[in-house]
Amino acid sequence: MTTDVHQLDDGAWISVNDSREVNVSDLWLLARSDFCGCETTDLLAEGFVEVGVDYLDIQARIAGQCIACGESGVTDWLTVGRVVDPDSGEFHGVVHESVHFPAKRTRLASPKE
């Protein structure tokens, strides 16, 4: 089964298989990030800039601001969830309160390409 992934409402939501699954209004704790000079970035997510797929992982680049130092920008790729059953399309989002490690790029192209 194919997984359908889209940005909705000017980057406020990520839709997976026509269901709004990931909301932008969360805080993300980033480690080993080039986003800002902080040891860990407390990112206030303001919008999804790009979405992509890395096998079963749904990934996104997020525009936002570090609430510790005030730096604004766009993250590298972050896993926002996973399709746990490709046949049914069942999706589980990541735990936003945990620590996340951005990657320079996703293995597969974004859905637009």
LUMMI-68809 format. One line per field, with one value per residue (C-alpha): residue number from 1; x, y, z; residue in three letters. Coordinates in pm, 1 decimal. Example, Ala and Ser with C-alpha at 12.3 -4.5 7.8 and 13.67 -1.06 7.14 Angstrom:
2
nr	(1/2) .
u	(1230.0/1367.0) .
v	(-450.0/-106.0) .
w	(780.0/714.0) .
rest	(ala/ser) .
END
This chain:
113
nr	(1/2/3/4/5/6/7/8/9/10/11/12/13/14/15/16/17/18/19/20/21/22/23/24/25/26/27/28/29/30/31/32/33/34/35/36/37/38/39/40/41/42/43/44/45/46/47/48/49/50/51/52/53/54/55/56/57/58/59/60/61/62/63/64/65/66/67/68/69/70/71/72/73/74/75/76/77/78/79/80/81/82/83/84/85/86/87/88/89/90/91/92/93/94/95/96/97/98/99/100/101/102/103/104/105/106/107/108/109/110/111/112/113) .
u	(0.0/119.8/141.1/5.1/183.8/97.2/135.1/-197.2/-310.9/8.3/231.5/23.8/-45.3/101.3/-157.9/-81.6/-323.5/-576.9/-579.4/-439.3/-172.4/100.4/26.5/289.1/227.1/464.4/800.3/1079.7/1401.6/1685.8/2030.3/2334.8/2162.8/2308.2/1994.0/2154.2/2449.2/2264.9/2376.0/2016.0/1766.6/1422.3/1245.0/903.8/768.3/598.6/541.0/628.0/840.9/888.7/778.2/936.2/948.9/1242.6/1102.8/832.8/943.2/759.0/1003.3/976.9/1182.6/1033.5/1053.5/1070.2/1253.4/1476.6/1303.7/1636.9/1842.1/1585.2/1750.6/1503.9/1541.7/1457.6/1565.3/1728.4/1506.0/1323.0/1126.0/772.6/621.8/614.6/373.4/368.2/157.7/206.6/-97.9/-344.3/-152.7/-159.4/52.6/212.9/358.5/679.5/677.7/745.0/877.1/1169.4/1503.4/1525.4/1829.2/1796.2/1950.2/2096.2/1856.2/1599.7/1690.4/1391.4/1257.9/982.8/634.0/641.5/924.7) .
v	(0.0/352.2/607.0/951.3/1239.7/1611.4/1947.0/2114.9/2464.1/2647.6/2405.9/2381.8/2006.8/1694.9/1463.5/1091.4/889.5/1175.5/1207.4/1509.3/1348.0/1596.1/1948.5/2221.6/2378.4/2160.5/2215.4/1992.9/1927.1/1887.1/1744.7/1764.5/2027.5/2302.3/2510.9/2737.2/2752.7/2600.0/2258.5/2143.3/2344.2/2410.0/2459.5/2621.4/2480.4/2743.8/2556.6/2249.8/2363.1/2030.3/1670.2/1348.0/974.6/758.6/405.1/389.9/706.9/1031.1/1321.4/1697.9/2014.5/2257.9/2637.9/2773.1/2955.6/2840.3/2962.8/2969.0/3195.0/3338.5/3202.8/3145.6/2915.2/2578.9/2243.0/1958.4/1651.4/1527.4/1205.4/1304.3/955.6/613.8/407.6/95.0/-114.6/-39.4/-250.4/-56.6/274.3/286.5/583.4/653.6/996.9/1043.8/1155.4/1529.3/1552.6/1320.6/1427.2/1433.2/1414.4/1599.8/1443.6/1636.5/1476.3/1209.0/908.7/940.1/1241.8/1457.0/1366.7/1662.9/1513.2) .
w	(0.0/-76.9/205.3/115.1/295.9/260.2/432.9/509.7/611.0/509.7/700.7/1019.1/981.6/826.8/678.4/653.5/439.6/440.7/820.9/1008.2/1225.0/1326.5/1450.9/1432.9/1775.2/1974.2/2144.6/2012.8/2204.6/1953.8/2029.2/1804.4/1594.5/1376.8/1434.4/1695.1/1933.4/2229.4/2355.2/2310.4/2110.0/2262.5/1931.2/1917.2/1591.3/1374.1/1047.1/845.4/552.3/377.1/430.4/310.0/359.8/469.2/424.4/695.6/877.4/801.2/822.1/808.7/813.1/1061.9/1073.0/1424.3/1699.8/1987.3/2303.2/2491.0/2260.6/2016.0/1698.3/1412.0/1115.1/962.3/1104.5/922.3/873.4/1185.8/1213.4/1314.8/1310.1/1152.0/948.0/1166.9/930.3/559.0/465.2/682.0/683.9/1066.3/1182.9/1521.1/1592.3/1790.7/2154.5/2126.2/2482.2/2402.1/2251.4/1870.8/1643.3/1311.8/999.4/707.1/458.8/414.4/196.1/-32.7/-214.3/-78.0/-206.6/-448.8/-653.8) .
rest	(met/thr/thr/asp/val/his/gln/leu/asp/asp/gly/ala/trp/ile/ser/val/asn/asp/ser/arg/glu/val/asn/val/ser/asp/leu/trp/leu/leu/ala/arg/ser/asp/phe/cys/gly/cys/glu/thr/thr/asp/leu/leu/ala/glu/gly/phe/val/glu/val/gly/val/asp/tyr/leu/asp/ile/gln/ala/arg/ile/ala/gly/gln/cys/ile/ala/cys/gly/glu/ser/gly/val/thr/asp/trp/leu/thr/val/gly/arg/val/val/asp/pro/asp/ser/gly/glu/phe/his/gly/val/val/his/glu/ser/val/his/phe/pro/ala/lys/arg/thr/arg/leu/ala/ser/pro/lys/glu) .
END
